[in-house]
Amino acid sequence: MTVSSLIMNLQSIYSFMIIGYVLLSWLPNARESFIGVWLGKLVEPYLGIFRRFIPPIGGMLDLSPIIAIFALRFIAFGVIAVLEFILNMF
């Protein structure tokens, strides 16, 4: 397994965790379950960064998870590009 595939796999896993956390908000009391609390501890610190700058639309529609997933993807590609550049120097 290469470093780039590892980074992309980790990015995909974290993106699915964000999606799962968002889907839990649609179910009553699901975020208070063991899985909801566990996902919240892992995902909320990252989502909180985006929620400070992106207010919900109409008070109900929170777009910050979508923007957070796009940003995570760009960060992963950026890290891969930097690592490949560094590794190609040697």
N, C-alpha and C positions, 0 to 999 in steps of 0.2 A: 504494500500500500504506500503510495507516495504522499508527500506532505500536502500537496494541493488537494488530493482526494480526501485526506483526513480532515482538512479545514472545511471543505465543502460538505462532508458528512456531518460534522459538528454544527455547521450553519443550518443544515436541513433539519437536524434534530431539534435545535433551539427554535427554529421557525415553527415546527409542528407543536412544540410546547406552547408557544404564543397562541397559535390557532386553537389548541385545546383549551387554554385558559379563557380565551374569548368565548368559545362555545359553552363553557361552563356557566358563563354569565346569563345564558338564555334559560337555564334550568333553575327552578327555585331551590335555594339552599345548597346548591352543588359546590359553590366556592367554600362552604364551611366543612365540606367533607375532607377526608385525609388527603386525597389527590388534589383537591382544590387548594388546600392550604399549602401543600408541597409545591405545586406549580406556582402559586402566588409568591412564595419565598424566592423562587428562582427567576420568575419573569417580571414581577412588579418593579424591582430596581431599574431594570432596563426600560420598561414601558414608562416609568415615572419621568424619565428624562424627556420623552416626547410629549407626555401629557401636560408638562409645564408650558410648552410652547404651542400646542395644537388644541384649541378648545373643541368640545363636542359640537357638532352641527345640530342646531335646533334643540340643544339640550339632551338629545338622545343618542345620536349617531357619533360614536367615537372612532375617528379615523387614525388615531395614533398607533394602533397595532399594525395597520397596513403600512404606514410610513416607517415604523420600526423594522418591519420585515425587509422592506426595500433597503433601508440603511444597513441592516445586518448583511445583506447580500453584497452591497457595495464594499463594505468593510472587509468581508471575506475575500473578494476579488482583489482588493488593494493589498491585503496581507500576502496573498499568493504572489502578486506581481513583485512586491518588494523582496520576498524570500527567493523567488526565481532569479531576480536581478542579482542579489547577493551571492547565491549559489553559482551563478554563471560567471562571476568574477574570478572564481578560483579554478 
